[in-house]
Amino acid sequence: MVFKRLLGAIGVGGPSVDTVLDGGAALPGGALTGRVLLRGGGSAVDIEHIGLELIARVEAEHAEGESEGSVVFERFTVGGGFRLGEEEERELPFSVPLPWETPVTELHGQPLGVVLGVRTEVAVAGARDKGDLDPLAVRPLPVQEAVLEAFGGLGFGFRSADLEYGHIGGTGQRLPFYQEIELTPAPQYAHAMNELELTFLASPSGVEIVLEADKRGGLFSAGHDALTRFTVRHEDASALDWQAEVDGWIRRMTEHHDAYGSHAAYGHDSHGYGHAGTSGTGHHSGPGLGTAVAAGAAGLAVGVVGGMVAAEVVDEIGDFFEGEEDDADEA
C-alpha cells in the first residue's frame, strides 16, 4: 500500500492518508465513490474528522485583467470519531453526491482542459492537515452529450473550455462559477458568428442551456453578442432529433435582430421556449438518437484533440495539482 502524503502538520511519526477514487468518470448529480486509506504512525491517535473537498481551477475577471485560482465548491464529512492504532491500516469507503452543476471534464474520453480535484482533510487532536489531491474526471449527462453530439453533427468544432467565476443572472445557478465551452461555428453559420459559447446548468429536473454567439457585424453595423437560453429535460436525451433541435436554436439566434449586451441578459428567455420539444422546430425522431454517436457528431470529440494538445492538458493539470500540494505543505 502506497500512501501519497504523510500528515506533516500532525507531527513526525503521525498517520498517513491516501484517497482512491473508483475507476471511470463520474456523472454530474451522481455518486462519487472511493476509499480513504489510513495508516497509523509511531503511536495511536484519535481521528476526529475526515473530510473531502471538491476543488476547481477557475478564471476570474477583474479591473486588473484576468487571473486563475482554486475554488472549493463542495465539502463532505466521510469519517471520524475513532482511534487509529500504531501502524494500524484502516479503509473507509465513501459515496458522496456530486453537485448537478459539476463541470464536464471530458467528452468521449477526450479531456476538455477543465481541471477538477478531490482533496482529503484529516483532523487529529485539534490539528488539521490536507491530504492528497486527486484528479476528478466527469463525463456529460446523457442530455448534455446529446446536445454536444448535435453541435458536432452540425459541423461545430471544439475550441476550448474553461470555468468562469461569477453568476449568470436569471438562472438557477448554484455554484460560484460556470463552465463555458467555446465552439467554432459550423460552415453554414460562419458568415453570422465568430464563435459560440455554450453553458450547461444541470438540476434534478433538467438542464438549462445558455448560448452566447459572437455575431459578426454587417456592412453598416458592428458585431455584437446574441444571448439566449433553453431548458431541456433529462428524459428527452433519447427522444428528440437533437440536430434539428439545436439547428433551430442557432437559427433563431442568428436571425434575431436585437442585441443583448451582457451576461445579465442570460436571465431572459427571449423566445419563450420552455424546454426541448416545444421550441418550434417540429422535428422529432424515434428513441435512441441522443445516445447514438453519428459519424459527424464524433467530430466534436475529435476537435478536442485538435484544439487542445494532450501534452498541454497534462501540463496544466500537473501544474494545478503541484501548486495545490505546495499550498498544503505551507499550510
Number of C-alpha atoms within 10 A of each C-alpha: 7 8 14 14 16 21 25 17 17 19 11 11 15 20 28 23 24 23 24 14 20 11 9 11 17 22 21 22 17 16 14 18 16 16 17 20 18 20 20 20 21 13 13 15 18 15 18 17 18 22 18 23 19 22 22 23 21 22 17 14 12 7 5 6 7 9 10 13 11 16 17 16 15 16 15 16 15 17 17 16 11 11 14 20 17 16 17 15 16 15 13 14 15 17 14 16 14 18 20 20 19 27 28 26 23 18 19 14 13 16 23 24 23 24 25 26 21 21 23 23 19 25 19 22 11 11 12 18 19 26 27 24 25 19 17 19 20 24 22 22 20 17 23 22 19 26 22 27 28 27 26 26 21 22 20 27 26 26 21 18 24 19 21 17 19 15 16 21 14 13 16 14 19 16 17 14 23 21 22 21 20 21 24 19 23 18 11 10 18 14 14 20 21 17 21 25 19 17 21 23 23 27 18 11 11 18 23 21 20 21 23 23 23 18 22 18 14 10 6 5 8 9 14 17 21 24 27 22 24 21 21 22 17 18 12 19 23 19 19 21 23 27 23 16 21 19 15 16 21 18 12 12 23 17 10 13 9 12 13 17 12 14 14 14 18 22 16 16 16 16 14 12 16 14 17 20 20 12 17 11 15 11 13 15 13 10 14 13 19 26 15 13 18 14 10 15 23 18 20 25 21 16 20 23 15 13 16 18 12 16 9 11 16 13 10 15 19 14 12 20 20 13 13 19 18 11 11 16 14 8 10
